[in-house]
């Protein structure tokens, strides 16, 4: 009996020791991403994007690529495109930093390993079908997952009215993708270490990881200093959370708004001296580029340039300039997205 018990325990320990991230050998999953929130009473945020996941060796090797756009409307107009790739091997995680054209490589930590069990702290509530694949629905505080063999096919999170949805649209299992699929850009590699295995404290809240902020927020309420349940969180704590996840938008706007004011002044000066539509459009080009970067509408192309059209456009720019200039002192004092939104309402 002891021998049988020993063999059984040894088999169990062996199985646990060699547990893979996924229970499918290889495959590809395409996802769509959506979500958003009301950042402040005056400003709304939305996200839209797509994700592609390739994996092999039972998920020991995987590459996840995300592309999308973050848009704010209302008092703050902001538009930001996101491009992110992350490759996992058995021992390392490599993140592509497209902005600085480099690869950030680190060794896997206990956080990566503990993240294998997708159902931890969740309760099974039923079954559904996503992208033609039956999956088990699991639910926890602020999060729902539909999981097939430890592969999340749909993730829905809602924390403090910040919504994130990632849902599979196409699934192909047991695919034999070429090794080229897992090839990263030919950027120089920068190795960096992590202290106390706190991956999310190192790189989590950068602009290119905004999707991850929304995605992980509902999975890790420990970032909010409270012992209350999610539904009982006070308004002050939501404001603190919103200001935290919107740091990058706030910083960009603080730089862009004064630049936009200066560009409007230069545009006004330029328009006062030109005599034809082509030159007038050239005057407007830089200011229009600035507006586009902030998600605002560009001014229409100038076709007719007579004294009436010239005065009309100059009056319009003058009104916008006076309005923005009156807000700049408040913008300079703003310490977070809540303050900034109030300045621009």
C-alpha positions as CSV (number, residue, x, y, z in Angstrom):
1,X,0.0,0.0,0.0
2,X,2.8,2.4,0.9
3,X,4.5,1.7,-2.4
4,X,1.3,2.4,-4.4
5,X,0.8,5.6,-2.4
6,X,4.4,6.7,-3.0
7,X,4.0,6.0,-6.8
8,X,0.7,7.9,-6.9
9,X,2.2,10.9,-5.1
10,X,5.3,10.9,-7.3
11,X,3.1,10.8,-10.4
12,X,1.1,13.8,-9.1
13,X,4.2,15.8,-8.3
14,X,5.7,14.9,-11.7
15,X,2.5,16.2,-13.5
16,X,2.5,19.4,-11.4
17,X,6.2,20.0,-12.1
18,X,5.7,19.7,-15.8
19,X,2.4,21.6,-16.1
20,X,2.3,23.7,-19.2
21,X,0.7,27.1,-19.6
22,X,-1.9,25.7,-22.1
23,X,-3.5,22.2,-22.6
24,X,-3.3,22.6,-26.4
25,X,0.1,22.0,-28.1
26,X,-0.1,24.9,-30.7
27,X,-2.4,27.4,-32.2
28,X,-3.4,30.9,-33.2
29,X,-6.1,33.1,-31.6
30,X,-7.3,36.4,-33.0
31,X,-9.0,38.8,-30.6
32,X,-10.9,42.1,-30.7
33,X,-10.5,44.6,-27.9
34,X,-13.0,47.2,-26.7
35,X,-13.7,49.1,-23.6
36,X,-13.6,52.5,-22.0
37,X,-14.9,54.7,-19.2
38,X,-16.0,58.1,-18.2
39,X,-12.7,59.6,-17.1
40,X,-14.3,62.7,-15.6
41,X,-17.7,64.3,-15.9
42,X,-16.4,66.2,-18.9
43,X,-14.3,63.5,-20.6
44,X,-14.9,60.0,-22.0
45,X,-12.4,57.4,-23.0
46,X,-12.7,54.5,-25.4
47,X,-10.3,51.9,-26.7
48,X,-10.5,49.6,-29.7
49,X,-8.0,47.2,-31.0
50,X,-7.0,43.7,-32.1
51,X,-4.7,41.1,-30.7
52,X,-3.0,38.1,-32.3
53,X,-1.7,35.2,-30.2
54,X,0.6,32.5,-31.7
55,X,1.7,29.7,-29.4
56,X,3.5,26.3,-29.6
57,X,5.1,23.8,-27.2
58,X,1.9,23.9,-25.1
59,X,2.2,27.6,-24.6
60,X,5.8,27.6,-23.4
61,X,6.6,29.7,-26.5
62,X,4.1,32.3,-27.4
63,X,3.9,35.7,-29.2
64,X,1.2,38.2,-28.5
65,X,0.8,41.3,-30.7
66,X,-1.6,44.2,-30.0
67,X,-2.6,47.1,-32.2
68,X,-5.2,49.6,-31.3
69,X,-6.2,53.2,-30.5
70,X,-7.1,55.1,-27.4
71,X,-9.5,58.1,-27.9
72,X,-10.8,60.6,-25.4
73,X,-13.7,63.0,-26.3
74,X,-15.3,65.9,-24.6
75,X,-13.3,68.4,-22.7
76,X,-10.0,66.6,-23.4
77,X,-9.4,65.5,-27.0
78,X,-6.7,62.8,-27.3
79,X,-5.9,60.1,-29.8
80,X,-3.1,57.6,-29.3
81,X,-2.2,54.6,-31.4
82,X,-0.9,51.5,-29.6
83,X,1.5,48.9,-30.9
84,X,2.9,46.2,-28.6
85,X,4.5,42.8,-29.0
86,X,5.6,40.4,-26.2
87,X,7.2,37.0,-26.7
88,X,7.5,34.3,-24.0
89,X,9.9,31.5,-24.1
90,X,10.4,28.9,-21.4
91,X,12.8,31.1,-19.5
92,X,12.4,34.7,-20.8
93,X,10.0,37.4,-21.7
94,X,10.9,39.8,-24.4
95,X,8.9,43.1,-25.0
96,X,9.3,45.1,-28.2
97,X,9.7,48.8,-27.5
98,X,8.8,50.2,-30.9
99,X,9.1,53.8,-29.8
100,X,12.8,53.4,-28.9
101,X,13.5,50.5,-31.3
102,X,14.8,48.1,-28.7
103,X,13.9,44.7,-27.2
104,X,13.5,44.5,-23.4
105,X,14.4,41.1,-22.2
106,X,14.1,39.7,-18.7
107,X,14.0,36.3,-17.1
108,X,10.7,34.9,-16.1
109,X,9.7,35.4,-12.5
110,X,7.3,33.9,-10.0
111,X,4.7,36.3,-11.2
112,X,4.8,34.7,-14.7
113,X,4.7,31.2,-13.3
114,X,1.9,31.9,-10.8
115,X,-0.1,33.5,-13.7
116,X,-0.5,30.0,-15.4
117,X,-3.7,29.1,-13.5
118,X,-6.3,31.3,-15.2
119,X,-9.1,30.2,-12.8
120,X,-7.4,31.1,-9.6
121,X,-9.8,32.9,-7.2
122,X,-12.6,32.5,-9.7
123,X,-15.9,30.4,-9.5
124,X,-17.2,28.4,-12.4
125,X,-20.7,29.7,-13.5
126,X,-21.4,27.8,-16.7
127,X,-20.4,27.2,-20.2
128,X,-20.5,29.3,-23.4
129,X,-19.2,29.2,-27.0
130,X,-16.7,31.8,-28.2
131,X,-15.5,31.9,-31.8
132,X,-17.0,28.4,-32.3
133,X,-15.1,26.9,-29.3
134,X,-17.0,25.8,-26.2
135,X,-15.4,27.2,-23.1
136,X,-16.1,27.3,-19.3
137,X,-17.3,30.6,-17.8
138,X,-15.5,31.7,-14.6
139,X,-16.3,34.7,-12.5
140,X,-14.7,36.7,-9.8
141,X,-14.7,40.2,-8.3
142,X,-15.0,42.5,-11.3
143,X,-13.9,39.9,-13.9
144,X,-15.4,37.1,-16.1
145,X,-13.4,34.7,-18.2
146,X,-14.4,32.1,-20.8
147,X,-11.6,29.5,-20.7
148,X,-10.8,26.6,-23.0
149,X,-7.9,24.4,-21.8
150,X,-6.4,27.3,-19.8
151,X,-6.6,29.6,-22.9
152,X,-8.7,32.7,-22.2
153,X,-11.1,33.2,-25.2
154,X,-13.0,36.0,-23.6
155,X,-12.0,38.4,-20.8
156,X,-14.5,40.9,-19.4
157,X,-13.4,43.2,-16.6
158,X,-15.2,46.0,-14.9
159,X,-13.5,47.8,-12.1
160,X,-14.7,51.2,-10.9
161,X,-16.7,51.5,-14.2
162,X,-13.5,51.0,-16.2
163,X,-14.5,48.4,-18.8
164,X,-12.2,46.1,-20.8
165,X,-13.3,43.3,-23.1
166,X,-11.0,41.0,-25.1
167,X,-12.9,38.4,-27.1
168,X,-11.6,35.8,-29.6
169,X,-13.0,36.1,-33.1
170,X,-11.0,33.3,-34.8
171,X,-9.4,30.2,-33.3
172,X,-7.1,27.7,-35.0
173,X,-5.6,24.9,-32.8
174,X,-2.8,22.5,-33.7
175,X,-1.5,24.8,-36.4
176,X,2.1,24.3,-37.7
177,X,3.2,28.0,-38.0
178,X,6.6,28.6,-39.3
179,X,9.4,29.8,-37.1
180,X,9.2,33.2,-38.8
181,X,5.9,33.9,-37.1
182,X,7.9,34.1,-33.8
183,X,10.6,36.4,-35.1
184,X,10.9,39.8,-33.5
185,X,12.1,43.0,-35.1
186,X,15.9,43.3,-35.5
187,X,16.3,45.7,-32.6
188,X,19.2,45.7,-30.1
189,X,18.4,43.7,-26.9
190,X,18.5,45.4,-23.5
191,X,18.4,43.1,-20.5
192,X,17.0,44.3,-17.3
193,X,16.4,42.8,-13.9
194,X,13.3,42.9,-11.7
195,X,13.3,43.4,-8.0
196,X,11.0,41.4,-5.7
197,X,9.4,39.8,-8.8
198,X,7.1,42.9,-9.1
199,X,6.8,43.1,-12.9
200,X,3.8,45.3,-12.9
201,X,5.6,48.0,-10.8
202,X,8.4,48.2,-13.3
203,X,6.7,48.7,-16.6
204,X,3.0,48.3,-16.3
205,X,1.6,51.9,-16.5
206,X,3.5,53.1,-19.5
207,X,1.5,54.4,-22.5
208,X,2.0,51.4,-24.6
209,X,0.6,49.2,-21.9
210,X,-2.7,51.1,-21.4
211,X,-4.6,48.0,-22.5
212,X,-2.9,46.1,-19.8
213,X,-3.9,48.7,-17.2
214,X,-7.6,48.1,-18.0
215,X,-7.1,44.3,-18.4
216,X,-5.1,43.8,-15.2
217,X,-7.0,46.3,-13.0
218,X,-9.9,44.0,-12.4
219,X,-7.5,41.1,-11.7
220,X,-5.4,42.9,-9.1
221,X,-7.4,45.2,-6.8
222,X,-4.4,45.4,-4.5
223,X,-3.2,48.5,-6.3
224,X,-6.1,50.4,-4.7
225,X,-5.5,50.9,-1.0
226,X,-8.8,49.8,0.4
227,X,-10.2,46.8,2.3
228,X,-13.8,47.5,1.0
229,X,-15.5,45.5,-1.7
230,X,-15.4,46.8,-5.3
231,X,-19.0,47.9,-5.2
232,X,-18.4,49.9,-2.0
233,X,-15.4,51.8,-3.2
234,X,-15.8,55.6,-2.6
235,X,-15.8,58.2,-5.3
236,X,-12.5,59.5,-4.1
237,X,-10.9,56.2,-4.7
238,X,-12.2,56.0,-8.2
239,X,-10.8,59.5,-8.9
240,X,-7.5,58.3,-7.6
241,X,-7.6,55.2,-9.8
242,X,-8.6,57.2,-12.9
243,X,-5.8,59.7,-12.3
244,X,-3.4,56.9,-11.9
245,X,-4.2,55.1,-15.2
246,X,-4.5,58.3,-17.1
247,X,-1.0,59.7,-16.2
248,X,0.3,59.4,-19.8
249,X,-2.7,61.2,-21.3
250,X,-2.3,63.9,-18.7
251,X,1.4,64.3,-19.4
252,X,0.9,64.4,-23.2
253,X,-1.9,67.0,-22.9
254,X,0.2,69.2,-20.6
255,X,2.9,69.4,-23.3
256,X,0.6,69.6,-26.3
257,X,-1.8,72.4,-25.2
258,X,0.9,75.1,-24.8
259,X,2.4,73.9,-28.2
260,X,-1.0,74.2,-29.8
261,X,-1.3,77.7,-28.5
262,X,2.0,78.7,-30.0
263,X,1.2,77.1,-33.3
264,X,-2.1,79.0,-33.5
265,X,-0.3,82.3,-32.9
266,X,2.2,81.5,-35.7
267,X,-0.7,80.4,-38.0
268,X,-2.5,83.7,-37.3
269,X,0.6,85.7,-38.2
270,X,1.2,83.7,-41.3
271,X,-2.3,84.0,-42.6
272,X,-2.2,87.8,-42.3
273,X,0.5,88.1,-44.9
274,X,-0.5,85.5,-47.6
275,X,-2.4,86.3,-50.8
276,X,-3.4,82.9,-52.3
277,X,-5.1,79.6,-51.1
278,X,-1.9,77.5,-51.5
279,X,0.0,79.7,-49.2
280,X,-2.9,79.9,-46.8
281,X,-3.1,76.1,-46.6
282,X,0.6,75.9,-46.0
283,X,0.1,78.3,-43.0
284,X,-2.5,76.0,-41.6
285,X,-0.5,72.8,-42.0
286,X,1.4,72.7,-38.7
287,X,-1.6,73.7,-36.6
288,X,-3.8,71.0,-38.3
289,X,-1.1,68.4,-37.6
290,X,-1.2,69.4,-33.9
291,X,-5.0,69.2,-33.8
292,X,-4.9,65.7,-35.5
293,X,-2.4,64.4,-32.9
294,X,-4.9,65.5,-30.2
295,X,-7.8,63.9,-31.9
296,X,-9.4,67.2,-32.9
297,X,-10.8,67.9,-36.4
298,X,-8.6,69.5,-38.9
299,X,-9.7,72.8,-40.5
300,X,-11.1,72.3,-44.0
301,X,-8.8,72.9,-47.0
302,X,-8.9,76.5,-48.2
303,X,-10.2,76.7,-51.8
304,X,-11.2,80.4,-52.0
305,X,-9.0,83.1,-50.5
306,X,-10.4,86.5,-50.8
307,X,-10.7,89.3,-48.2
308,X,-14.0,87.9,-46.8
309,X,-12.7,84.3,-46.4
310,X,-9.4,85.6,-44.9
311,X,-11.1,87.7,-42.3
312,X,-13.6,84.9,-41.5
313,X,-10.8,82.4,-40.9
314,X,-8.7,84.9,-38.9
315,X,-11.7,85.7,-36.7
316,X,-12.2,82.0,-36.0
317,X,-8.6,81.4,-35.1
318,X,-8.6,84.5,-32.9
319,X,-11.6,83.2,-31.0
320,X,-10.0,79.8,-30.5
321,X,-6.7,81.4,-29.5
322,X,-8.3,83.7,-26.9
323,X,-10.3,80.7,-25.5
324,X,-7.2,78.4,-25.2
325,X,-5.0,81.2,-23.9
326,X,-7.4,81.9,-21.1
327,X,-7.2,78.2,-20.1
328,X,-3.4,77.8,-20.1
329,X,-2.9,79.2,-16.5
330,X,-5.3,76.5,-15.3
331,X,-3.6,73.9,-17.4
332,X,-0.2,74.8,-15.9
333,X,-1.6,74.4,-12.4
334,X,-3.3,71.0,-13.2
335,X,-1.8,68.1,-11.3
336,X,-3.8,65.3,-12.9
337,X,-6.4,64.3,-15.5
338,X,-9.3,65.4,-13.3
339,X,-7.8,68.9,-12.9
340,X,-7.0,69.2,-16.6
341,X,-10.5,68.1,-17.7
342,X,-12.0,70.7,-15.4
343,X,-9.7,73.3,-17.1
344,X,-10.8,72.4,-20.6
345,X,-14.6,71.8,-20.0
